[in-house]
Amino acid sequence: MARFQTVIRAADLPAGTGRVVHVDGVAIALFNVDGRFHAIDNTCPHQGGPLGEGFLDGCRVTCPWHFWQFDVTRGHAPEFPEMTIDRYVVKVEGGDVFVSDTPLTRRVREG
């Protein structure tokens, strides 16, 4: 069963921004899209870029290394829906943001 960990105060992540948080030592990219919080794996599947440091435009984050894009609400690359990234459940309670320690679905990793 998934456990949730407090990662940030909701007020500390304004709409249209993202940042890297850690849940049980795992780096997760957390984004605020119009007041709703979404969490995905921080590691871009292309070459490992830090998605939490990427550029958020609407619900799309662009990796700062090679400009691959992912929909943070759905966990896939908009131009290549088969290219997915792990998503995590997010809850907001009492002004705190909680992220699950287990992804909703595990991405199949090559190698």
Backbone torsions as a table, in degrees:
resi	resn	phi	psi	omega
1	MET	NA	137.4	-178.6
2	ALA	-68.2	143.7	173.3
3	ARG	-113.0	152.3	-179.6
4	PHE	-112.4	143.8	179.9
5	GLN	-126.2	137.3	174.7
6	THR	-68.8	130.3	-177.7
7	VAL	-119.5	-23.5	-175.2
8	ILE	-171.3	159.0	169.0
9	ARG	-80.2	136.7	-178.8
10	ALA	-56.4	-37.2	-178.7
11	ALA	-66.4	-17.1	-178.1
12	ASP	-88.3	0.4	177.6
13	LEU	-130.0	88.5	-176.5
14	PRO	-63.1	156.7	176.5
15	ALA	-54.9	139.0	178.7
16	GLY	85.5	10.9	-179.5
17	THR	-127.4	167.7	176.8
18	GLY	-145.8	167.4	175.8
19	ARG	-162.8	165.5	178.0
20	VAL	-89.9	131.2	174.0
21	VAL	-125.1	167.8	-179.9
22	HIS	-125.8	133.9	175.7
23	VAL	-125.0	114.9	-177.4
24	ASP	50.8	41.5	177.0
25	GLY	81.5	-0.6	-179.9
26	VAL	-97.7	129.1	178.2
27	ALA	-76.6	126.6	-179.2
28	ILE	-128.2	138.4	177.4
29	ALA	-90.8	122.0	-178.3
30	LEU	-112.5	132.5	-177.2
31	PHE	-129.7	148.2	173.8
32	ASN	-110.6	107.6	179.5
33	VAL	-108.0	102.3	179.0
34	ASP	53.9	40.8	177.2
35	GLY	87.9	-2.5	176.3
36	ARG	-110.2	135.4	-175.1
37	PHE	-97.3	139.0	-178.9
38	HIS	-136.3	142.1	-178.4
39	ALA	-128.5	133.4	177.5
40	ILE	-134.7	167.0	174.4
41	ASP	-55.6	136.2	-179.0
42	ASN	-75.2	-15.7	-173.5
43	THR	-96.2	117.2	176.3
44	CYS	-64.8	132.9	-178.6
45	PRO	-70.5	-11.5	180.0
46	HIS	-69.3	-65.9	178.6
47	GLN	-142.7	26.0	171.8
48	GLY	83.8	16.3	179.2
49	GLY	-62.0	154.0	-178.2
50	PRO	-83.7	98.2	-176.4
51	LEU	-61.5	-30.7	179.2
52	GLY	-66.6	-14.0	175.8
53	GLU	-101.8	7.0	-177.5
54	GLY	-79.0	-176.4	-176.8
55	PHE	-100.6	119.4	-178.0
56	LEU	-95.5	125.9	176.2
57	ASP	-131.4	104.8	-172.9
58	GLY	66.3	-121.0	179.0
59	CYS	-104.2	9.1	179.8
60	ARG	-104.1	131.0	172.6
61	VAL	-106.9	139.2	177.3
62	THR	-109.1	124.4	179.0
63	CYS	-60.4	132.7	-178.3
64	PRO	-72.0	-11.3	-177.9
65	TRP	-87.6	-52.5	-173.4
66	HIS	-133.0	12.7	170.6
67	PHE	67.8	23.7	171.0
68	TRP	-69.2	146.3	-178.5
69	GLN	-116.9	146.6	176.6
70	PHE	-137.5	142.3	173.5
71	ASP	-81.5	113.7	-175.1
72	VAL	-72.8	-16.5	179.7
73	THR	-86.9	-23.5	-176.7
74	ARG	-116.6	-18.4	176.8
75	GLY	77.9	30.2	176.0
76	HIS	-140.4	164.5	175.6
77	ALA	-79.6	122.8	-176.4
78	PRO	-55.0	-38.3	-179.1
79	GLU	-82.3	-19.0	-178.7
80	PHE	-135.5	78.7	-174.8
81	PRO	-56.1	-22.0	178.5
82	GLU	-74.2	-17.0	177.4
83	MET	-86.2	105.7	-175.1
84	THR	-113.9	166.1	177.7
85	ILE	-138.2	146.3	-179.2
86	ASP	-60.5	137.5	174.3
87	ARG	-115.5	152.5	-179.6
88	TYR	-124.9	146.8	176.7
89	VAL	-72.2	138.1	179.4
90	VAL	-124.3	137.4	174.7
91	LYS	-127.2	147.8	173.8
92	VAL	-121.5	122.0	179.7
93	GLU	-140.4	129.7	177.0
94	GLY	58.9	29.4	-179.9
95	GLY	83.8	-2.0	177.8
96	ASP	-102.4	147.1	176.1
97	VAL	-102.8	128.0	179.2
98	PHE	-115.0	138.9	177.7
99	VAL	-123.9	138.5	178.6
100	SER	-66.7	150.8	177.5
101	ASP	-87.0	-2.0	-177.0
102	THR	-127.5	129.3	178.5
103	PRO	-65.5	153.7	176.6
104	LEU	-60.7	-46.6	176.2
105	THR	-139.3	147.4	178.7
106	ARG	-94.0	130.5	177.1
107	ARG	-72.7	140.4	175.9
108	VAL	-78.1	122.3	-178.5
109	ARG	-103.7	135.4	179.2
110	GLU	-80.4	154.3	174.6
111	GLY	97.0	NA	NA
